[in-house]
Amino acid sequence: AALPGPAPADWAQAPLDPAVRAVLVGFDEHFSYAKLCQALRYLLRGGPECLLVGTNRDHRLPLEGGTAIPGTGCLVKAVETAAQREAFIIGKPSRYMFDCVASEFNIDPSRTIMVGDRLDTDILMGNSCGLTTLLTLTGVTTLDEVKGHQESDCPARQSLVPDYYVDSIADLLPALGD
Amino acid sequence: LRRSGKAALFVSNNSRRSVAELERRFSRLGFRGVRAEHVFSSALCSALFLRQRLLGAGGGGGNGNGGGRVFVLGGEGLRGEVRDAGLRLAGEGEPTAGAAEPVRAVLVGYDDQFTFAKLAQACGYLRDPQCLLVATDPDPWHPLSDGQRTPGTGSLTAAVETASGRKALVVGKPNTYMFDCIVERFGVDPSRTLMVGDRLETDILFGKNCGLSTILTLTGVSRLEEAQAYMASDSAAAKDLVPNYYVDSIADLIPGLDE
């Protein structure tokens, strides 16, 4: 519904949909202060009865050519800060998506390998869910980064270290063809 | 206060309005004698901070090119303070032949016209590690007159920090820069100064950080239970948010002042 008037004081008077019971923050290239306002209003009206869910926390979305645009994580942080509460995050490295996949496909973690190119999402989720993890170096992650985490004393950084790595998943094809 | 020979200064995290506008508002509310120079807003102090950092202490850049431009996420009140400080805003002014002056700072303030596009633009400027990231204040939300809340600068700053991977320099309370501005202009003695405010996390902590005595008034954001919770907490940081005194309203102080 269109917001009445140009200013936040007007927006705070717009009627709220009585049926809304959750605020879901995803990637939104049309994110605005006005939307942030409305999200805050629903969260305050509903209190803990109104869910706050974020699709993921990615800081940046890489574009072809090496630049990047802000990721969903930025918008989630804006809502969390205004509402002073934490969102439930669906995407990696949260285990929620793995739980969805595992229950639907009867997956045995001990016989599953997670392949990905990002340490703080793919590998972290795999490690947290008890999977074997394989890093491919075709993405943003460098081997030096991995070594840095491996050599650190910090347990949180240790959970970013994959069990194996390949330059590219194509490297697995010969083995799979056997 | 003025009759008792005590100076009254106002320090606000509000980055929407210029101090000239605030002076008019005070006047409309019946505060006689409050001049613009008695009012320190985070908009004004952010502009002063940027002037210091970009143009240098002497007010003129040693490199002679005016110190670069500032990309401001905020309204006309904030933009005006930045211009009044002698800085140029990104996206304004005469187009120059050849390359435009680099953007040397991104300033995040209260911006009710904030959009994803502006967030992306800010990140573009912040890829240059020499470009400063400054926020007017950390406030996560502000109360509206009907009891609702509107998102504050803090929520927008969180988005910019997350996207850029940088931490913002925050000018407003509870950080002490605004007190430095006050001392520079009026030379106040912290031991003879009382900070009055309604928000524990900004006003009261600011008072503590600046060595002032503090009074919490219960007419605004913070509730007595919150102050009591901080008092009961084991954390040393929490103690700094406990005011020395509290009143239901600053009107309660008036009888004491007349004595």
Interface residues (C-beta under 8 A of the other chain):
Chain A: A7 P8 A9 A12 D28 E29 H30 F31 S32 Y33 A34 L36 C37 L40 R41 L44 H59 R60 A68 I69 P70 G71 G73 C74 L75 K77 A78 V79 E80 T81 A82 Q84
Chain B: D111 D112 Q113 F114 T115 F116 A117 L119 A120 C123 P140 W141 L144 D146 Q148 R149 T150 P151 G152 G154 S155 L156 A158 A159 V160 E161 T162 A163 G165
